[in-house]
Amino acid sequence: MSKTDLHLSDSEYRDLVEQASELIQCVDQNGKFIYVNKTWIEALGYGEEEIIKLSFWDIIHPESIEDCRKVFAEVLSGKPVDFVEAIFLSKSGESLAVEGSIGVRKDASDNIISTQGIFRDVTTYRQFQKDLKQEQNRYHSFISVSNTCGWEHHQSRHFLWCSPEFFTMLGYQPGDFDSPSGNMIEIWRGLVYPEDLERAVAAFRNYLSHGKDEMFESHFRMVRKNGEIIWVWSRGRTLRDENGNLGDITVGTHIDISKRIQMENLLAFEKERYRTTLLSVGDAVISTDNHGKVKLMNPVAEVLTGWTQREAVDKKIDEVFRVYDERDASVFDNSVKRALNQGQVIKSDDHTLLKTKTGEIIPIKGSAAPIKDADGNTTGVVIVFRDFTETRKQQKEIEYLSFHDFLTGLYNRRYIEDAVNRMDTKRNLPFAIMTLDVNGLKLTNDAFGHKTGDCLLKAVSEILISVCRADDIIGRVGGDEFMVLLPRTNASQAVHIQKRIEKSSSSKKLGEVMVSLAIGYAVKEKLDEDIQNTIRASENNMYKNKLKTGKVMRNQTIEMVIRSINQKFKSEALHTKRVVQYCDELSEILNLSEQQREEIKIAAMLHDIGKIIIPPEMLNKQEQLTEEELELVKKHAETSYQILRSVDEYGMIAELTLYHHERWDGSGYPEGLKGEEIPLGSRIIAVADAYEAMTTEKNYRQALSPQEAIAELQKHAGSQFDPLVVKALTKIVK
C-alpha cells in the first residue's frame, strides 16, 4: 500500500492526522489495514510495504485477542466504543500498552466500509503504575511484618488517615466503618478506651502546640472488635517542606505493645508475686540463711510446725523443724545442714516424721534445697514439705486394691499366686487347695442382669468367709472362680469344709436366683510334690463336680425364669401353651421328623424367655411403646438366645428362638435374615406366635376371628411370613 493509494478527501486533515501524537489506524471489516499514520509506523516499526500484508489481529498480543474481537464485533454492529485497552506487538516483538477509542466509517448508503481507531501509547504509564503498586506492596508488607500501622494527620484540614493495618490490629476490616471522606478522626476517637481518650487527645494537641520539632510519643489503650483491650504506642513527627520549614502534616505509627506492657507489669511485681506465691502455696515452706536460722515461714508451715512466723524468725531450724525417722525415733534427720554443706537437694523418704511444737507427730514428705547466689555460693536453704498422712492412706488403699478383688473384697489372683508360693513349705503340710466355680453365673447375668450376678458373687464370698477358718486364704481368681488355700489341712478336713460350704450355699437365696457351687479339692502330702500339680488336680475335681451340679442349677434357673415371666406378664403362660400347640400341629402337617418336631416344641415353649429383661409395666402397657422401649423389647430374642445357649441341652434350639422375629423379606431383626436363610423352626414359631397374638383379646384391642387372622397372615405371606407355613396354618384352621 503506497501513500498515493490512500483516498482521503481532505489533504489538510490528512496532514493533521499524519502528524498527530496518537496512533491512528483504519482497517476494513476483516481487520486488513487500509491506513496507518506516521506515529503508528514509528511506534510499531513496520514499513509501508509490510503493513499492507498485515491484519489488525497480527499486531495484537495474545492476552488482548479475545477482548479486541469482542470490541471489533460491537463496532461492526454500529456501536462505537469510546474506550478500549489493548496490547500491541511491535515488529521487534515488544509489547505496547495502548488505550483509545474505535468508530466506523460509512458510505453514502450508511453501510460500514471500515473502522477507525485512535490510540495513545500508555506503556510508560502502565509501568509506572506497576512500579507504584510494587512499592505500595513493599510498604504494606513492611508494615505487616513489623506489627506496625501507619497514620497521617493534616492539622489545617482536621483530617486523619490510618492504614489498613490499623483496622487489622483491632480485629476490623476497613469496610466495617462508614467514612466516605476517609477522615478517621471520629472513628479513631470511638476506638480509644474511654478512660484514656482525654489523655491521648491532650497529649497530641500539646505536641501540635509546642513540640512539633520533636518526636511525638504517647501510649494509651484501645478496644478491639471482640472487646479485648490492648495497649498502643503512638509515635509521629511533623514533616518539613522543600524549604525545611515545619508543615501541618504529621505522620506516624501505632504499635501494639500489649505484650511489652504485660512484661513490664510482670517485672514490676515479680518480687511481690514470688513472695505472695511463697506464702500461699499449698505446701509448707521454710527458708533459712546460711547459718541455718529461720527467715521466712508461710502459713502452711506455721500450721504444720505449730510455730508462727514471728516466733520462729532467727531461731535455729532444728528447733522449729524437728524431723525424725519413724523406724528409729532417736535418729534426727538434719537435712538442712546436709543441704548447706553439700550444696545439693536432700529429699526425705516415706518414713519421715515431724514433731510439732505441741508434740504431735505428723508424717511428712519434702525436700531441702540450697539457695545459691550468682557466683554459686550457698546463701541459705529452702525447705518444702507437706502433710503425708492422706497420701500414705491412699497408698495403703492402692496397695489393698492391688491385692484384693474390687467386687468381693477377697484376695485377687495375683495375691493368691504369691500366697501359694509363699505357703508351699513343710510346716504347712498337708496343704489342701480348694477350687470353686459359681454354677450358672453367665446364665444369671443374661437372665437377671449383671447387678444380680454381682450380688451372687458377693453372696459366695460371704459364704466362704463364714465357713473357712482364720488361717485359710480365700481369693477370687477369675470371673466365676474362687480358690481357698487350706494350710495344715488333710483330705478329711477338706471334705468337711466342702460339705459346710455346700450346706451354706444351698440355704442361701437371692430372690429368684439360687446359689450353686461346683467344688473340688486336692491335698499336697509331701514336700517334694509339685504344688502346681495339686492345683490342677483340684481344678479337675471341680470340673467333675460341675458336670453334676451345673446342669441341675441351669435347669432350675430356666424354670425360675419361666415362672418369673408368667408372674410378671398377664396371660404369658396361656400364650406360650397355644404357640406350642400351633407349632406342633404345623410341624406335623409339614411332615417334619419327630426330632424336629420336639426341638420346635421346646423352642416354642422357651421362645420368649428373654422377656425376663423387660419391665412388666412396659409389656403390659396399653399405649404405644416409645422408640427406646421398642428397642429394649427387640432385644428379648437375643437374650433368649444367650440364656438357652448357656444350657447344654438347650443349645440346639437357641438359634430357633433368636430368629423368630426375622421376616421373609429380610426386614426383620436381629440380623435381617431373608427367606430360607431363616431356620424353618423360627419361621414356624413366627407364624404361630402372630396367629395366637391376633386371636387373643388384648387390653387395647379385641381378638380377631380365626378367619380374620388367617386373612391377615395371607396378606403378609411372602413379605413377613413364609408362604408355605401360612398355607399350612390355613389348612389347620379350616
Beta strands, then each sheet from edge to edge (+ up, - down):
strand 1: 23-27
strand 2: 33-36
strand 3: 81-89
strand 4: 95-106
strand 5: 112-121
strand 6: 148-154
strand 7: 159-162
strand 8: 216-223
strand 9: 229-240
strand 10: 246-256
strand 11: 284-289
strand 12: 294-297
strand 13: 322-325
strand 14: 328-332
strand 15: 346-347
strand 16: 352-355
strand 17: 361-372
strand 18: 378-387
strand 19: 431-438
strand 20: 473-476
strand 21: 481-486
strand 22: 509-510
strand 23: 513-514
strand 24: 517-524
sheet 1: 2+ 1- 5+ 4- 3+
sheet 2: 7+ 6- 10+ 9- 8+
sheet 3: 12+ 11- 18+ 17- 15+
sheet 4: 12+ 11- 18+ 17- 16+ 13- 14+
sheet 5: 20+ 21- 19+ 24-
sheet 6: 22+ 23-
end
